[in-house]
Amino acid sequence: MSKSSTASTGGFYFLAFIGAAVYFIGQSTDFWSGVVGFLKALVWPAFLVYEILVTLSA
């Protein structure tokens, strides 16, 4: 993978993280659900890849 490809992937992940954090924290009703929302924003790509792989293997 070239450096520019890696950089654009990192930029996309960062923007997706910011968007997910805004969404999940915006849905929170108290402090702890905001913390859980932040943690969900960190790991949502792993769940996405898992679901894609499960769908492709079926």
TAKAGI-V581723 format. One record per residue. N is the residue number from 1. RES is the residue in one small letter. PSI is psi in whole degrees, 0 to 359 (NA if undefined). Layout:
# TAKAGI-V581723
N,RES,PSI + N,RES,PSI
This chain:
# TAKAGI-V581723
1,m,136 + 2,s,165 + 3,k,320 + 4,s,326 + 5,s,319 + 6,t,320 + 7,a,319 + 8,s,326 + 9,t,318 + 10,g,321 + 11,g,319 + 12,f,316 + 13,y,319 + 14,f,314 + 15,l,321 + 16,a,322 + 17,f,315 + 18,i,315 + 19,g,317 + 20,a,320 + 21,a,317 + 22,v,317 + 23,y,305 + 24,f,320 + 25,i,326 + 26,g,332 + 27,q,350 + 28,s,153 + 29,t,342 + 30,d,183 + 31,f,313 + 32,w,327 + 33,s,334 + 34,g,321 + 35,v,315 + 36,v,322 + 37,g,319 + 38,f,318 + 39,l,322 + 40,k,322 + 41,a,329 + 42,l,325 + 43,v,1 + 44,w,329 + 45,p,328 + 46,a,318 + 47,f,323 + 48,l,312 + 49,v,319 + 50,y,312 + 51,e,324 + 52,i,316 + 53,l,322 + 54,v,318 + 55,t,319 + 56,l,330 + 57,s,345 + 58,a,NA
